[in-house]
Amino acid sequence: MSLKDKTVFITGGSRGIGKAIALRLAAEGANIVIVAKSVEENAKLGGTIYSAAKEVEDAGGKALAVQADIRFDDQVQAAVDKAVSHFGGIDILVNNASAISLTKTEKTDPKKFDLMHDINVRGTFMVTRACIPALKLSANAHIITLSPPVNVTPKWLGNHVAYTLAKFNMSMMAMGWAEEFKNDKIASNALWPKTTIDTAAVRNLLGGEALANISRRPEIVADSVFYIVSKPAAECTGNWFTDEEVLAAEGITDLEKYSVVPGAKLYKDLFLD
């Protein structure tokens, strides 16, 4: 189904995977609402809502930059209201904003625990809750949540309990919304990359250039989102997808173009055995 003039609301859309999704869907004619806190460039992470919006517009798309911290309900509602007022509705919600701390229990600061759960869990829930009235009016509504298949293998539960709990909660919500809103024809799916993705967060906060060089580019996730949201909502809902699964279903199995370093042995992402 065509994305022309459809409106996409993306949290954490100023950089990395969120920005890649914005640019990919804008290329299909979608209106892009970029929602994030960043109005000044971060030295380590780069990008602002304004620079991302400019990239969308330079590529021929329409963009609305909205500063919002999804931990605060009033800011969430204001962002949704601005999107609906500016573009006339919301057709696709991408829950991309997320906080990460790969720490064991004793090393997890209470503030970091709260941050991950306030953004990943509560923030995702409240953004979705605020978008539902607009999504119900869409002819082909989709919710995409960037979270993994729920994998209860002990190593994933034990290595970083707080982060695992936060991400799995996102995945459970994605599945819950598929059931809750099936009669409203709103699709809900979770999506997770099979490998690590080269983002500023990976380079500067997790594994540096070494990890980036055995990762894929964000465009693989963006292409996967495109294929999911292009399908009729009633026919594609209630899945915990990986990007490779989505592309394979489209007959795309040669993924070398997405590798940062062609031919490199790629590093499997968290939560995937």
HUKA-V880346 format. One line per field, one symbol per residue. ss: DSSP state (A for helix, B for strand, O for the rest). phi: phi as a letter, one per 40 degrees, with the letter a starting at -180 (. if undefined). A space follows every 50 residues. Layout:
ss->???
phi->???
//
This chain:
ss->OOOOOOBBBBBOOOOAAAAAAAAAAAOOOOBBBBBBOOOOOOOOOOOOAA AAAAAAAAOOOBBBBBBOOOOOAAAAAAAAAAAAAAAOOOOBBBBOOOOO OOOOAAAOOAAAAAAAAAAAAAAAAAAAAAAAAAAOOOOOBBBBBBOOOO OOOAAAAAAOAAAAAAAAAAAAAAAAAAAAOAAAOBBBBBBBOOBOBBOA AAAAAAOAAAAAOOOBBOAAAAAAAAAAAOOOAAAOOOBBBBAAAAAAAO OOOOOAAABOOOOOOOOBOOOOO
phi->.ccdgcbbbbcgccafcdcccdccccccgccbbcbaccbbccdcbggbcc cccccccccgcbbbcbcabccbccccccccccccccbgibbbbbcbdabb acbcdccccdccdccccccccccdccccdccddccccccacbbbbcacdc bcddcccccadccddccccccccdcccdccbcccgbcbbbbaccbcbcbc cccbbbbgcdcdcbbbcdccccccddcccccddccaagbbcbcccccccc gbbcbdccccbdgccccccdgbc
//
